[in-house]
Amino acid sequence: MKVKQLIEAWEESASEARTAETYNVHLPLHDAAKLAALREMFPGRTEEHLITDLLSAALDDLEAAFPYVQGQRVIAEDEHGDPIYEDIGSTPRFNELTRKHLERIKKQMEDA
């Protein structure tokens, strides 16, 4: 989700399943002021919801920013018949680790 889409979602008040685990953070003063401003602009959202949504958008942007590193193996062809090579950069490793931890977190939630 991009930050622009995030603002639209806040205005529509969307929500998603959350983990039971909490994360404590100490914000820089300027970021805390920005968070307070957002809380005032979107009174239906708590600081925790705003932080959660902002972190989600930032993680999506981070994932999109990982550079593509072309591997040797052809994994598909595009619409013109040109080869598409596997990505051997950070993206596949990040996705693999994300799936691993998602399964662990889901299992923990089921066991609780």
N, C-alpha and C positions, 0 to 999 in steps of 0.2 A: 504494500500500500504506500503510495506517495503521500507526502505531507499535505498536498492540496486535497487529495481524497480524504485524508484524515479530518480536515476541517469540515468537509461535507458530511462525513459520518458523525462528527460531533453535533452538527446541526440537526441530523436525523436521529441522534441518540441510539446508535447501534451498539450491540454488546456481543461478547464471545466468551466461551468457557475459559475459566481461569484456574491456575494451579492453587493448591493449598499452601505452597511454600511462599514465604515473603522474602523480600530483598531490601535491606536497609541501605540508604545512600545519603551522603552528605553533599549537598549541592553547593557549587560556587554561588556567592551572593547574587551576582547578576542573573544567573539562571533561576535562582529562587524567586527573584523579583519578576522574571518573565513568566514563571509558573503561576505566581499569584495573579498576574495580569490575565492570563488565560482562564484561570478559575473565575475571575470576575466577569470575563467576557462570555463564558459558557457556564452559567451557574448550575446547570444540571449535572455537571461533571465534578467529581472530587479530584483532589491533587493526585491521588493514587491512580485514578483512571486516566488522567492526562499523561502522567509519567509512563504508564503502561502503553498507551497508544503511541506516544512519541517514541518510545524505545522500539516498539514494533516497526514503526515507519523507518526509523534509523537503521534497524537491522536489515530491512528489505532493501534500503538504499545501499548499504554496505555490501550485501550479497550481489547486487547488480553492478557494483563498482569493481568487483574482482576481475582482473584482466583475463581474457581468453588466451590460453597458451595452446597452440596447435600441436596435437600429437601426431603420430605416424599412422594410426589406424583410421580407416574410413568407416564411419558409422551410418552414413546415409548419403543421399544425393538430394540436391535442391531441385527446384522446379525446372531448371535448365539442364539437369543431368550432371552438374558439377559436383565433385565430392565434398562432403562435409566431414571434417576430421574431428576426432574426439578432443575434448578439452582436458588437458593434463595440468591445468592451473589449479588455483585454490578452490574454485567453485565445486568441482566434484567431491573433493575432500570435505568441504564445509557441508555439502548436502548429505554426504554419508554420515558424518558425525551428528548432524541435526536429526536424521532419521533414527540413529542409535539412541540418542538421548530422549527423543520423543517417545520411543517405545518404553524406555526405562521410566519416564515420568508417568506415562499412561498406566503402566503396571503398578507403580507406587500408588496412584490414585485408586485403582481397582482394589488393591490390598488394604487400603485405609478404611 
